[in-house]
Amino acid sequence: MKITEHTLDGLDQPAKLHLLELLLNDLYRQGIVSNPTLMHIASDVMLLEYQQEDDLLCFNCLDHEYEEE
């Protein structure tokens, strides 16, 4: 599947955020995105104002860190 800007135009905001979640988790597993970078991105996304108060992204690698705190 070739993804283009036109493809992304057809997605609503929750779908785009889910796609971002999947991509960042995959990049983390491959070692391309570091844990601090992933945490920074997650913090930035959570600072944005959204209409819903649901969790926007779930980063698999951060789950264990929240459990330890």
C-alpha positions in Angstrom: 0.0 0.0 0.0 1.4 3.3 -1.0 0.6 6.0 1.5 0.3 9.6 0.2 -1.0 12.8 1.6 -4.2 12.1 -0.3 -4.5 8.8 1.6 -4.1 10.6 4.9 -6.7 13.2 3.9 -9.3 10.5 4.1 -8.6 9.6 7.7 -10.2 11.3 10.7 -8.2 12.6 13.6 -8.6 9.4 15.8 -7.5 7.2 12.8 -4.4 9.4 12.2 -3.5 9.2 15.9 -3.9 5.5 15.8 -1.6 5.3 12.8 1.0 7.5 14.6 0.8 5.1 17.6 1.4 2.1 15.4 4.3 3.7 13.6 6.0 5.0 16.7 5.7 1.7 18.5 7.1 -0.1 15.5 10.0 2.4 15.2 10.7 1.9 18.9 10.8 -1.9 18.5 13.3 -1.5 15.6 15.5 0.7 17.7 15.0 3.7 15.5 13.2 5.9 18.1 14.6 5.9 21.6 12.6 5.7 24.8 13.2 9.3 25.7 12.2 10.5 22.3 9.0 8.4 22.4 8.2 9.9 25.9 8.8 13.4 24.5 6.5 12.8 21.6 3.8 11.3 23.9 4.0 14.3 26.2 3.7 16.7 23.3 0.7 14.9 21.9 -1.0 14.9 25.3 -0.5 18.6 25.7 -2.6 19.3 22.6 -6.3 20.1 23.2 -8.7 17.5 21.9 -12.5 17.3 22.1 -12.4 13.9 23.7 -10.6 13.1 27.0 -9.8 9.5 25.9 -6.3 8.3 25.8 -5.0 9.3 22.4 -2.0 7.1 22.1 -0.8 4.0 23.9 2.9 3.4 23.7 3.6 -0.2 24.5 7.1 0.4 25.7 5.9 3.0 28.3 3.4 0.7 30.0 5.9 -0.9 32.2 7.4 2.4 33.3 4.0 3.7 34.5 3.4 0.5 36.4 6.6 0.9 38.4 5.9 4.4 39.5 
